[in-house]
Amino acid sequence: MTYEEAIIYIDKANRFGSVLGLDRIKVLLKRLGNPEKDLKFIHVAGTNGKGSICTFITSILEAEGYCVGRYISPTLFDYRERIQVGGNYIDKTSLAEIITVISKACHDFLDEGLEHPTIFEIETAMSFIYFKKLACDFVVLEVGLGGRFDSTNVIPTSLISVIGAIGLDHTEILGNSLGAIAFEKAGIIKAAQPVVIYEQDREVVDVIIDQCLGMASEPVLTDWKQLSVLESTVDCQIFDYKQYHKLSIHLTGLFQINNAATAIEAVWQLIQLGYPISETAIFTGLRNAKWPGRFEVIHRKPLIIADGAHNPDGARALAASVQKYFKNKRVLLVMGVFKDKDYQEILEILSSQGDILIAYKPNHERGLSSNVLAAAAGRYFQQVYDKGDISNALNTALEFAAEDDVIIFFGSLSTISQICDIIHGTMGRIPGSKGHAFHACMKKHDSPTRKT
């Protein structure tokens, strides 16, 4: 296959839908030579923040000089983004070659009367083959949905399991309580391996610890009592965590500090397992980490923020950041969301952060109609505007916004690349330098040091 033919094949494979379970991918990987058995995994699950945790872990390991494979979803800018090594997307030639091999195996499934593997199973298998081909030292593996029956959980073991913040999302599949969802996420825990747990609701933590005890695995909780925020702005965040003093990150939003601390705990477990990772790599990796679309500044004057908040817990985190950074600013909220999300609660949570809600429909088959969203928003906002698509929504927001106002796009990660393209295409390059502001912020806190 050529790359173009491979992408067409992948698009066609979408018709097989998303079906949880491990039977198909186990058979598929066996026919592909079980590449996953030659890889070392850090497996990361959670409702919110797991992508950020993966970003921090990956950046720290790369700062130490390791070759790191990373598997993520969803992607924002390019299909190949989901499979990365050293920050580079899988190359087109390798993708075409691997899909050629996988498509043959999938065709054999149909000939034998077996269920065709799902698109996520195909992509997971592709990532394992590619990571083995490039001889990755580690693979940072992000769970797609849930954990217990997610395709990534086909791996026989992992060096570490990490479970981030858990909230109510995909309740029709994972259960309608935090405890039920925590049980599904905890399904990634492997026997006698450390499990890093993001400290949170006691119901969630207790379920995960029970699963750890059943697998003879050591639970390691983050400790927010040992976390101290020195500075938090839209340009930089400086904090202490345990023995580390003046750690710095580019990623904005108060929740990112907690995600960074969770990543530090995961790296510490790798150190305990005997993998050399220096303090310098921890500081440098955190500082260098980039993860677009998560409370990200994409324009200034007016300030435009893009955030992937698409469930109630994500909305609460967004609301907390808005309250922290823009308490005395006029905020215009621009929302597009998938129809299977709890948009009513999201609207209620964020209604305290602004009077204006501009609704649009994401360009996706799961996108909620903007008029339905606008009708729901009328219960919570003084002014609601139904603008149909994202371009009209942006134009309306810009018409209303003064130079010192803040516009926040949220509700769906799938539209972040589109809004970035529109902004950069119609408004030119982003004024100012976020990097310059970050370094100016760091000067106020001297150089990073380690507590003694």
KEKOL-626714 format. One record per residue (C-alpha): residue in one letter; chain; x, y, z; residue number from 0. Coordinates in Angstrom, 2 decimals. Layout:
<A, A, <X, Y, Z>, NUM>;
...
END
This chain:
<M, A, <0.00, 0.00, 0.00>, 0>;
<T, A, <0.92, 3.62, -0.44>, 1>;
<Y, A, <0.33, 5.99, 2.47>, 2>;
<E, A, <-2.81, 7.31, 0.79>, 3>;
<E, A, <-4.14, 3.77, 0.32>, 4>;
<A, A, <-3.37, 2.96, 3.95>, 5>;
<I, A, <-5.37, 5.97, 5.16>, 6>;
<I, A, <-8.30, 4.90, 2.96>, 7>;
<Y, A, <-8.12, 1.42, 4.50>, 8>;
<I, A, <-8.08, 2.93, 8.00>, 9>;
<D, A, <-11.10, 5.10, 7.21>, 10>;
<K, A, <-13.00, 2.03, 5.97>, 11>;
<A, A, <-12.06, 0.13, 9.13>, 12>;
<N, A, <-14.01, 2.72, 11.12>, 13>;
<R, A, <-17.21, 1.05, 9.98>, 14>;
<F, A, <-16.52, -1.81, 12.38>, 15>;
<G, A, <-17.16, 0.60, 15.23>, 16>;
<S, A, <-15.72, 0.66, 18.72>, 17>;
<V, A, <-16.21, -2.59, 20.61>, 18>;
<L, A, <-14.54, -3.19, 23.96>, 19>;
<G, A, <-12.86, -6.52, 24.54>, 20>;
<L, A, <-9.46, -8.19, 24.21>, 21>;
<D, A, <-10.20, -11.36, 22.24>, 22>;
<R, A, <-9.76, -9.88, 18.75>, 23>;
<I, A, <-6.58, -7.98, 19.47>, 24>;
<K, A, <-4.99, -10.96, 21.22>, 25>;
<V, A, <-5.49, -13.03, 18.08>, 26>;
<L, A, <-4.36, -10.18, 15.84>, 27>;
<L, A, <-1.14, -9.58, 17.79>, 28>;
<K, A, <-0.36, -13.30, 17.87>, 29>;
<R, A, <-0.55, -13.40, 14.07>, 30>;
<L, A, <1.70, -10.33, 13.94>, 31>;
<G, A, <4.39, -11.94, 16.10>, 32>;
<N, A, <3.36, -10.42, 19.47>, 33>;
<P, A, <5.51, -7.28, 19.24>, 34>;
<E, A, <4.12, -6.07, 22.59>, 35>;
<K, A, <6.11, -8.77, 24.38>, 36>;
<D, A, <9.37, -7.02, 23.46>, 37>;
<L, A, <8.39, -3.62, 24.88>, 38>;
<K, A, <8.50, -1.97, 28.31>, 39>;
<F, A, <5.29, -0.09, 29.14>, 40>;
<I, A, <4.18, 2.71, 31.41>, 41>;
<H, A, <0.41, 2.29, 31.18>, 42>;
<V, A, <-1.73, 5.36, 31.99>, 43>;
<A, A, <-5.50, 5.44, 32.58>, 44>;
<G, A, <-7.91, 8.08, 33.88>, 45>;
<T, A, <-10.86, 10.25, 32.89>, 46>;
<N, A, <-9.10, 13.61, 32.79>, 47>;
<G, A, <-5.42, 14.48, 32.60>, 48>;
<K, A, <-4.01, 11.16, 31.45>, 49>;
<G, A, <-2.68, 12.75, 28.25>, 50>;
<S, A, <-0.92, 15.43, 30.27>, 51>;
<I, A, <0.56, 12.85, 32.63>, 52>;
<C, A, <1.83, 10.92, 29.61>, 53>;
<T, A, <3.32, 14.13, 28.22>, 54>;
<F, A, <5.27, 14.87, 31.41>, 55>;
<I, A, <6.54, 11.29, 31.80>, 56>;
<T, A, <7.61, 11.13, 28.15>, 57>;
<S, A, <9.38, 14.49, 28.29>, 58>;
<I, A, <11.32, 13.53, 31.43>, 59>;
<L, A, <12.46, 10.21, 29.96>, 60>;
<E, A, <13.49, 11.89, 26.70>, 61>;
<A, A, <15.43, 14.50, 28.66>, 62>;
<E, A, <17.40, 11.61, 30.15>, 63>;
<G, A, <18.18, 10.41, 26.62>, 64>;
<Y, A, <15.86, 7.42, 26.38>, 65>;
<C, A, <14.09, 6.49, 23.15>, 66>;
<V, A, <10.42, 6.76, 24.09>, 67>;
<G, A, <7.39, 5.63, 22.12>, 68>;
<R, A, <4.09, 7.30, 22.90>, 69>;
<Y, A, <0.59, 6.22, 21.96>, 70>;
<I, A, <-2.18, 8.79, 22.41>, 71>;
<S, A, <-5.80, 9.54, 21.53>, 72>;
<P, A, <-7.54, 11.59, 20.39>, 73>;
<T, A, <-5.28, 13.47, 18.00>, 74>;
<L, A, <-5.60, 17.16, 17.19>, 75>;
<F, A, <-3.60, 17.98, 14.09>, 76>;
<D, A, <-2.59, 14.88, 12.15>, 77>;
<Y, A, <-3.68, 11.25, 12.05>, 78>;
<R, A, <-0.06, 10.14, 12.57>, 79>;
<E, A, <0.11, 12.11, 15.83>, 80>;
<R, A, <-1.26, 9.12, 17.76>, 81>;
<I, A, <2.00, 7.18, 17.33>, 82>;
<Q, A, <5.17, 9.07, 18.21>, 83>;
<V, A, <8.79, 8.32, 18.93>, 84>;
<G, A, <11.06, 11.06, 20.19>, 85>;
<G, A, <8.32, 13.60, 19.58>, 86>;
<N, A, <8.14, 12.70, 15.88>, 87>;
<Y, A, <5.02, 11.24, 14.30>, 88>;
<I, A, <5.19, 7.81, 12.70>, 89>;
<D, A, <6.56, 8.32, 9.20>, 90>;
<K, A, <4.27, 7.74, 6.23>, 91>;
<T, A, <6.36, 4.94, 4.75>, 92>;
<S, A, <6.35, 2.92, 7.98>, 93>;
<L, A, <2.63, 3.49, 8.45>, 94>;
<A, A, <1.89, 2.22, 4.95>, 95>;
<E, A, <4.14, -0.81, 5.37>, 96>;
<I, A, <2.66, -1.77, 8.74>, 97>;
<I, A, <-0.95, -1.29, 7.63>, 98>;
<T, A, <-0.24, -3.48, 4.60>, 99>;
<V, A, <0.75, -6.31, 6.95>, 100>;
<I, A, <-2.12, -5.70, 9.37>, 101>;
<S, A, <-4.72, -5.52, 6.58>, 102>;
<K, A, <-3.67, -8.97, 5.39>, 103>;
<A, A, <-4.17, -10.36, 8.90>, 104>;
<C, A, <-7.57, -8.66, 9.16>, 105>;
<H, A, <-8.61, -10.08, 5.78>, 106>;
<D, A, <-7.76, -13.54, 7.11>, 107>;
<F, A, <-10.09, -12.87, 10.06>, 108>;
<L, A, <-13.02, -12.40, 7.68>, 109>;
<D, A, <-12.07, -15.45, 5.60>, 110>;
<E, A, <-12.18, -17.52, 8.79>, 111>;
<G, A, <-15.53, -16.11, 9.90>, 112>;
<L, A, <-14.01, -14.10, 12.75>, 113>;
<E, A, <-14.95, -10.56, 13.77>, 114>;
<H, A, <-12.89, -7.91, 12.01>, 115>;
<P, A, <-10.63, -6.01, 14.46>, 116>;
<T, A, <-11.82, -2.51, 15.33>, 117>;
<I, A, <-9.98, 0.61, 14.22>, 118>;
<F, A, <-8.56, 1.13, 17.72>, 119>;
<E, A, <-7.28, -2.44, 17.78>, 120>;
<I, A, <-5.62, -1.93, 14.40>, 121>;
<E, A, <-3.99, 1.31, 15.57>, 122>;
<T, A, <-2.82, -0.26, 18.82>, 123>;
<A, A, <-1.22, -3.15, 16.94>, 124>;
<M, A, <0.39, -0.68, 14.51>, 125>;
<S, A, <1.92, 1.25, 17.39>, 126>;
<F, A, <3.45, -1.87, 18.94>, 127>;
<I, A, <5.02, -2.93, 15.65>, 128>;
<Y, A, <6.45, 0.55, 15.10>, 129>;
<F, A, <7.79, 0.90, 18.65>, 130>;
<K, A, <9.50, -2.48, 18.35>, 131>;
<K, A, <10.93, -1.52, 14.96>, 132>;
<L, A, <12.51, 1.60, 16.46>, 133>;
<A, A, <13.76, -0.31, 19.53>, 134>;
<C, A, <12.10, 2.01, 22.04>, 135>;
<D, A, <13.45, 1.88, 25.58>, 136>;
<F, A, <10.01, 2.68, 26.98>, 137>;
<V, A, <6.47, 3.00, 25.68>, 138>;
<V, A, <4.14, 5.47, 27.40>, 139>;
<L, A, <0.78, 3.93, 26.62>, 140>;
<E, A, <-2.41, 5.95, 27.04>, 141>;
<V, A, <-5.64, 4.05, 27.59>, 142>;
<G, A, <-8.35, 4.87, 25.08>, 143>;
<L, A, <-11.58, 4.10, 26.97>, 144>;
<G, A, <-11.92, 2.63, 30.43>, 145>;
<G, A, <-9.08, 0.24, 31.08>, 146>;
<R, A, <-10.11, -3.33, 31.82>, 147>;
<F, A, <-11.36, -4.07, 28.29>, 148>;
<D, A, <-9.50, -1.34, 26.42>, 149>;
<S, A, <-7.33, -2.59, 23.55>, 150>;
<T, A, <-4.16, -1.29, 25.21>, 151>;
<N, A, <-4.76, -3.66, 28.13>, 152>;
<V, A, <-3.68, -6.54, 25.93>, 153>;
<I, A, <-0.12, -5.98, 27.14>, 154>;
<P, A, <1.07, -8.86, 29.34>, 155>;
<T, A, <2.68, -6.62, 31.94>, 156>;
<S, A, <3.88, -3.08, 32.56>, 157>;
<L, A, <6.69, -1.51, 34.53>, 158>;
<I, A, <4.19, 0.85, 36.16>, 159>;
<S, A, <0.47, 1.51, 36.01>, 160>;
<V, A, <-0.67, 5.10, 36.50>, 161>;
<I, A, <-4.27, 6.08, 37.22>, 162>;
<G, A, <-5.08, 9.78, 36.96>, 163>;
<A, A, <-8.15, 11.78, 37.93>, 164>;
<I, A, <-11.41, 9.87, 37.53>, 165>;
<G, A, <-14.82, 11.40, 36.89>, 166>;
<L, A, <-18.19, 10.61, 35.37>, 167>;
<D, A, <-17.73, 10.15, 31.63>, 168>;
<H, A, <-18.79, 7.39, 29.23>, 169>;
<T, A, <-21.19, 6.30, 31.96>, 170>;
<E, A, <-23.27, 4.27, 29.52>, 171>;
<I, A, <-20.25, 2.00, 29.04>, 172>;
<L, A, <-18.22, 2.24, 32.25>, 173>;
<G, A, <-20.93, 2.66, 34.88>, 174>;
<N, A, <-22.76, 5.55, 36.48>, 175>;
<S, A, <-20.80, 5.85, 39.72>, 176>;
<L, A, <-17.23, 6.88, 40.50>, 177>;
<G, A, <-16.61, 3.51, 42.12>, 178>;
<A, A, <-17.76, 1.59, 39.04>, 179>;
<I, A, <-15.63, 3.71, 36.73>, 180>;
<A, A, <-12.62, 3.41, 39.06>, 181>;
<F, A, <-13.00, -0.38, 38.91>, 182>;
<E, A, <-12.82, -0.30, 35.11>, 183>;
<K, A, <-9.79, 2.01, 35.11>, 184>;
<A, A, <-8.05, -0.18, 37.71>, 185>;
<G, A, <-8.31, -3.07, 35.27>, 186>;
<I, A, <-4.92, -2.04, 33.85>, 187>;
<I, A, <-3.17, -3.01, 37.11>, 188>;
<K, A, <-0.70, -5.84, 36.58>, 189>;
<A, A, <0.46, -8.33, 39.20>, 190>;
<A, A, <3.25, -7.28, 41.55>, 191>;
<Q, A, <3.90, -3.94, 39.81>, 192>;
<P, A, <3.73, -0.45, 41.35>, 193>;
<V, A, <0.57, 1.60, 40.75>, 194>;
<V, A, <0.73, 5.39, 40.94>, 195>;
<I, A, <-2.61, 6.88, 41.99>, 196>;
<Y, A, <-3.70, 10.50, 41.62>, 197>;
<E, A, <-5.06, 11.41, 45.08>, 198>;
<Q, A, <-8.78, 12.18, 44.76>, 199>;
<D, A, <-12.24, 11.15, 45.94>, 200>;
<R, A, <-11.92, 8.51, 48.67>, 201>;
<E, A, <-14.38, 6.20, 46.92>, 202>;
<V, A, <-12.14, 6.14, 43.87>, 203>;
<V, A, <-8.90, 5.63, 45.79>, 204>;
<D, A, <-10.35, 2.83, 47.92>, 205>;
<V, A, <-11.50, 0.89, 44.84>, 206>;
<I, A, <-8.09, 1.21, 43.19>, 207>;
<I, A, <-6.22, 0.20, 46.36>, 208>;
<D, A, <-8.47, -2.85, 46.74>, 209>;
<Q, A, <-7.53, -3.88, 43.21>, 210>;
<C, A, <-3.85, -3.34, 44.02>, 211>;
<L, A, <-4.10, -5.60, 47.05>, 212>;
<G, A, <-5.79, -8.28, 44.97>, 213>;
<M, A, <-2.91, -8.15, 42.46>, 214>;
<A, A, <-0.15, -7.91, 45.10>, 215>;
<S, A, <0.75, -4.54, 43.59>, 216>;
<E, A, <2.08, -1.59, 45.57>, 217>;
<P, A, <-0.17, 1.51, 45.56>, 218>;
<V, A, <1.68, 4.84, 45.50>, 219>;
<L, A, <-0.46, 7.93, 46.14>, 220>;
<T, A, <0.42, 11.47, 45.25>, 221>;
<D, A, <0.53, 13.73, 48.30>, 222>;
<W, A, <-1.01, 17.14, 47.78>, 223>;
<K, A, <0.06, 18.18, 51.29>, 224>;
<Q, A, <3.61, 18.22, 49.96>, 225>;
<L, A, <2.68, 20.32, 46.92>, 226>;
<S, A, <3.19, 24.08, 47.04>, 227>;
<V, A, <2.35, 26.45, 44.18>, 228>;
<L, A, <4.77, 29.38, 43.97>, 229>;
<E, A, <3.34, 31.05, 40.89>, 230>;
<S, A, <0.60, 30.25, 38.41>, 231>;
<T, A, <-0.16, 32.41, 35.37>, 232>;
<V, A, <-1.21, 31.73, 31.79>, 233>;
<D, A, <2.49, 31.84, 30.87>, 234>;
<C, A, <4.19, 29.73, 33.54>, 235>;
<Q, A, <3.68, 27.71, 36.68>, 236>;
<I, A, <6.32, 27.26, 39.38>, 237>;
<F, A, <5.86, 24.80, 42.22>, 238>;
<D, A, <7.53, 22.60, 44.83>, 239>;
<Y, A, <6.74, 18.93, 45.19>, 240>;
<K, A, <8.24, 16.84, 47.95>, 241>;
<Q, A, <12.04, 17.13, 47.73>, 242>;
<Y, A, <11.98, 19.18, 44.50>, 243>;
<H, A, <12.04, 22.93, 44.69>, 244>;
<K, A, <11.09, 25.43, 41.96>, 245>;
<L, A, <9.89, 23.00, 39.33>, 246>;
<S, A, <8.48, 24.78, 36.28>, 247>;
<I, A, <6.01, 23.88, 33.55>, 248>;
<H, A, <4.68, 25.60, 30.43>, 249>;
<L, A, <1.31, 23.85, 30.62>, 250>;
<T, A, <-1.30, 26.17, 32.05>, 251>;
<G, A, <-4.21, 25.41, 34.36>, 252>;
<L, A, <-3.95, 24.59, 38.05>, 253>;
<F, A, <-4.74, 20.93, 37.36>, 254>;
<Q, A, <-1.52, 20.59, 35.34>, 255>;
<I, A, <0.58, 20.98, 38.47>, 256>;
<N, A, <-1.19, 17.96, 39.95>, 257>;
<N, A, <-0.64, 16.02, 36.73>, 258>;
<A, A, <3.06, 16.94, 36.78>, 259>;
<A, A, <3.36, 15.73, 40.37>, 260>;
<T, A, <1.71, 12.44, 39.36>, 261>;
<A, A, <4.28, 12.08, 36.57>, 262>;
<I, A, <7.09, 12.69, 39.07>, 263>;
<E, A, <5.77, 9.84, 41.22>, 264>;
<A, A, <5.75, 7.56, 38.17>, 265>;
<V, A, <9.33, 8.50, 37.31>, 266>;
<W, A, <10.35, 7.86, 40.90>, 267>;
<Q, A, <8.99, 4.33, 40.60>, 268>;
<L, A, <11.11, 3.80, 37.51>, 269>;
<I, A, <14.14, 4.98, 39.47>, 270>;
<Q, A, <13.29, 2.48, 42.23>, 271>;
<L, A, <13.18, -0.23, 39.55>, 272>;
<G, A, <16.78, 0.61, 38.66>, 273>;
<Y, A, <16.40, 2.90, 35.64>, 274>;
<P, A, <18.81, 5.88, 35.79>, 275>;
<I, A, <16.89, 9.19, 35.64>, 276>;
<S, A, <18.65, 12.30, 36.91>, 277>;
<E, A, <17.20, 15.25, 38.77>, 278>;
<T, A, <18.26, 17.40, 35.85>, 279>;
<A, A, <16.12, 15.29, 33.53>, 280>;
<I, A, <13.11, 15.74, 35.82>, 281>;
<F, A, <13.48, 19.54, 35.87>, 282>;
<T, A, <14.27, 19.78, 32.17>, 283>;
<G, A, <11.58, 17.33, 31.10>, 284>;
<L, A, <8.84, 19.12, 33.00>, 285>;
<R, A, <9.95, 22.50, 31.63>, 286>;
<N, A, <10.07, 21.22, 28.04>, 287>;
<A, A, <6.73, 19.38, 28.08>, 288>;
<K, A, <4.20, 20.53, 25.48>, 289>;
<W, A, <0.58, 19.38, 25.19>, 290>;
<P, A, <-1.63, 21.51, 22.92>, 291>;
<G, A, <-5.28, 22.21, 23.49>, 292>;
<R, A, <-5.24, 22.01, 27.27>, 293>;
<F, A, <-5.96, 25.50, 28.58>, 294>;
<E, A, <-3.64, 26.76, 25.87>, 295>;
<V, A, <-3.20, 30.39, 24.88>, 296>;
<I, A, <-3.66, 30.50, 21.09>, 297>;
<H, A, <-4.03, 34.26, 20.64>, 298>;
<R, A, <-3.54, 37.50, 22.55>, 299>;
<K, A, <-5.47, 40.78, 22.46>, 300>;
<P, A, <-8.03, 39.48, 22.88>, 301>;
<L, A, <-6.72, 36.52, 24.82>, 302>;
<I, A, <-8.10, 33.29, 23.33>, 303>;
<I, A, <-7.82, 30.04, 25.27>, 304>;
<A, A, <-8.47, 26.56, 23.84>, 305>;
<D, A, <-9.34, 23.85, 26.33>, 306>;
<G, A, <-10.47, 20.27, 25.84>, 307>;
<A, A, <-12.93, 20.22, 28.78>, 308>;
<H, A, <-15.69, 17.87, 27.62>, 309>;
<N, A, <-17.11, 16.39, 30.82>, 310>;
<P, A, <-18.18, 17.74, 34.23>, 311>;
<D, A, <-14.83, 17.22, 35.94>, 312>;
<G, A, <-13.05, 18.88, 33.03>, 313>;
<A, A, <-15.51, 21.76, 33.30>, 314>;
<R, A, <-14.79, 22.12, 37.02>, 315>;
<A, A, <-11.06, 22.25, 36.33>, 316>;
<L, A, <-11.64, 24.84, 33.62>, 317>;
<A, A, <-13.85, 26.91, 35.92>, 318>;
<A, A, <-11.20, 26.85, 38.64>, 319>;
<S, A, <-8.55, 28.07, 36.20>, 320>;
<V, A, <-10.80, 30.83, 34.85>, 321>;
<Q, A, <-11.51, 31.96, 38.40>, 322>;
<K, A, <-7.80, 31.91, 39.22>, 323>;
<Y, A, <-6.46, 33.74, 36.17>, 324>;
<F, A, <-9.33, 35.95, 35.00>, 325>;
<K, A, <-11.24, 36.93, 38.12>, 326>;
<N, A, <-11.52, 40.59, 37.05>, 327>;
<K, A, <-11.84, 39.95, 33.30>, 328>;
<R, A, <-14.89, 39.71, 31.05>, 329>;
<V, A, <-15.05, 36.12, 29.79>, 330>;
<L, A, <-16.87, 34.94, 26.66>, 331>;
<L, A, <-17.47, 31.19, 26.52>, 332>;
<V, A, <-17.62, 29.43, 23.15>, 333>;
<M, A, <-18.79, 25.82, 23.31>, 334>;
<G, A, <-19.15, 22.88, 20.95>, 335>;
<V, A, <-19.73, 19.41, 22.37>, 336>;
<F, A, <-20.53, 15.82, 21.41>, 337>;
<K, A, <-24.14, 14.75, 21.89>, 338>;
<D, A, <-23.19, 11.89, 24.25>, 339>;
<K, A, <-21.60, 14.25, 26.81>, 340>;
<D, A, <-23.31, 15.65, 29.90>, 341>;
<Y, A, <-23.56, 19.12, 28.40>, 342>;
<Q, A, <-26.28, 20.23, 30.80>, 343>;
<E, A, <-24.00, 19.86, 33.81>, 344>;
<I, A, <-21.05, 21.35, 31.93>, 345>;
<L, A, <-23.15, 24.44, 31.18>, 346>;
<E, A, <-24.29, 24.72, 34.78>, 347>;
<I, A, <-20.73, 24.47, 36.11>, 348>;
<L, A, <-19.35, 27.13, 33.77>, 349>;
<S, A, <-22.30, 29.52, 34.00>, 350>;
<S, A, <-20.65, 31.16, 37.01>, 351>;
<Q, A, <-17.67, 32.22, 34.88>, 352>;
<G, A, <-19.44, 34.42, 32.31>, 353>;
<D, A, <-22.76, 35.78, 31.07>, 354>;
<I, A, <-22.29, 34.97, 27.36>, 355>;
<L, A, <-22.34, 31.52, 25.75>, 356>;
<I, A, <-21.79, 31.13, 22.00>, 357>;
<A, A, <-22.80, 27.70, 20.71>, 358>;
<Y, A, <-21.52, 25.82, 17.67>, 359>;
<K, A, <-21.68, 22.26, 16.36>, 360>;
<P, A, <-18.40, 20.31, 16.12>, 361>;
<N, A, <-17.72, 19.07, 12.60>, 362>;
<H, A, <-18.11, 15.44, 13.64>, 363>;
<E, A, <-20.83, 12.82, 13.35>, 364>;
<R, A, <-21.18, 12.85, 17.15>, 365>;
<G, A, <-21.45, 16.65, 17.31>, 366>;
<L, A, <-24.42, 18.09, 19.19>, 367>;
<S, A, <-26.55, 20.48, 17.14>, 368>;
<S, A, <-25.78, 24.07, 18.07>, 369>;
<N, A, <-29.48, 24.93, 18.42>, 370>;
<V, A, <-29.94, 22.13, 20.97>, 371>;
<L, A, <-26.92, 23.36, 22.91>, 372>;
<A, A, <-28.11, 26.97, 22.72>, 373>;
<A, A, <-31.56, 26.00, 24.00>, 374>;
<A, A, <-29.99, 24.21, 26.97>, 375>;
<A, A, <-27.63, 27.13, 27.64>, 376>;
<G, A, <-30.60, 29.50, 27.91>, 377>;
<R, A, <-31.28, 28.10, 31.37>, 378>;
<Y, A, <-27.87, 29.18, 32.66>, 379>;
<F, A, <-26.62, 32.20, 30.67>, 380>;
<Q, A, <-28.03, 35.69, 30.23>, 381>;
<Q, A, <-26.96, 35.88, 26.59>, 382>;
<V, A, <-26.84, 32.85, 24.28>, 383>;
<Y, A, <-25.98, 32.86, 20.58>, 384>;
<D, A, <-26.49, 29.94, 18.22>, 385>;
<K, A, <-23.83, 30.33, 15.52>, 386>;
<G, A, <-23.92, 26.95, 13.82>, 387>;
<D, A, <-20.27, 26.32, 12.99>, 388>;
<I, A, <-16.99, 27.16, 14.64>, 389>;
<S, A, <-16.00, 29.88, 12.17>, 390>;
<N, A, <-19.19, 31.87, 12.78>, 391>;
<A, A, <-18.78, 31.33, 16.53>, 392>;
<L, A, <-15.26, 32.78, 16.43>, 393>;
<N, A, <-16.34, 35.77, 14.37>, 394>;
<T, A, <-19.16, 36.51, 16.81>, 395>;
<A, A, <-16.84, 36.23, 19.80>, 396>;
<L, A, <-14.36, 38.62, 18.18>, 397>;
<E, A, <-17.13, 41.11, 17.43>, 398>;
<F, A, <-18.18, 41.13, 21.07>, 399>;
<A, A, <-14.74, 41.03, 22.68>, 400>;
<A, A, <-12.73, 44.06, 23.67>, 401>;
<E, A, <-8.93, 43.87, 23.61>, 402>;
<D, A, <-8.74, 43.04, 27.33>, 403>;
<D, A, <-11.49, 40.41, 27.29>, 404>;
<V, A, <-10.96, 36.63, 27.32>, 405>;
<I, A, <-12.48, 34.15, 24.85>, 406>;
<I, A, <-12.48, 30.48, 25.84>, 407>;
<F, A, <-13.21, 27.68, 23.36>, 408>;
<F, A, <-14.07, 24.40, 25.08>, 409>;
<G, A, <-16.21, 21.28, 24.95>, 410>;
<S, A, <-14.48, 19.15, 22.32>, 411>;
<L, A, <-10.86, 18.37, 21.61>, 412>;
<S, A, <-11.83, 17.51, 18.04>, 413>;
<T, A, <-12.27, 21.16, 17.06>, 414>;
<I, A, <-9.09, 22.61, 18.58>, 415>;
<S, A, <-6.99, 22.16, 15.44>, 416>;
<Q, A, <-9.76, 23.77, 13.41>, 417>;
<I, A, <-9.94, 26.85, 15.62>, 418>;
<C, A, <-6.14, 27.14, 15.59>, 419>;
<D, A, <-6.12, 26.99, 11.79>, 420>;
<I, A, <-8.83, 29.65, 11.55>, 421>;
<I, A, <-7.11, 31.97, 14.00>, 422>;
<H, A, <-3.66, 31.61, 12.49>, 423>;
<G, A, <-5.02, 31.90, 8.96>, 424>;
<T, A, <-7.21, 34.95, 9.48>, 425>;
<M, A, <-5.32, 36.80, 12.21>, 426>;
<G, A, <-1.69, 36.08, 11.40>, 427>;
<R, A, <0.89, 34.92, 13.87>, 428>;
<I, A, <0.09, 35.10, 17.55>, 429>;
<P, A, <1.34, 38.43, 18.93>, 430>;
<G, A, <3.91, 38.29, 21.69>, 431>;
<S, A, <5.98, 35.36, 22.86>, 432>;
<K, A, <4.70, 32.93, 25.42>, 433>;
<G, A, <8.22, 31.61, 25.83>, 434>;
<H, A, <9.54, 35.09, 26.64>, 435>;
<A, A, <6.86, 35.54, 29.30>, 436>;
<F, A, <7.70, 32.13, 30.75>, 437>;
<H, A, <11.39, 32.93, 31.15>, 438>;
<A, A, <10.58, 36.33, 32.63>, 439>;
<C, A, <8.41, 34.55, 35.18>, 440>;
<M, A, <11.20, 32.10, 36.03>, 441>;
<K, A, <13.66, 34.95, 36.75>, 442>;
<K, A, <11.59, 35.96, 39.75>, 443>;
<H, A, <12.22, 32.59, 41.37>, 444>;
<D, A, <15.97, 32.19, 40.75>, 445>;
<S, A, <17.20, 28.91, 39.27>, 446>;
<P, A, <15.59, 25.54, 40.00>, 447>;
<T, A, <17.07, 23.80, 43.01>, 448>;
<R, A, <16.43, 20.66, 45.01>, 449>;
<K, A, <15.28, 20.80, 48.62>, 450>;
<T, A, <17.59, 19.30, 51.17>, 451>;
END
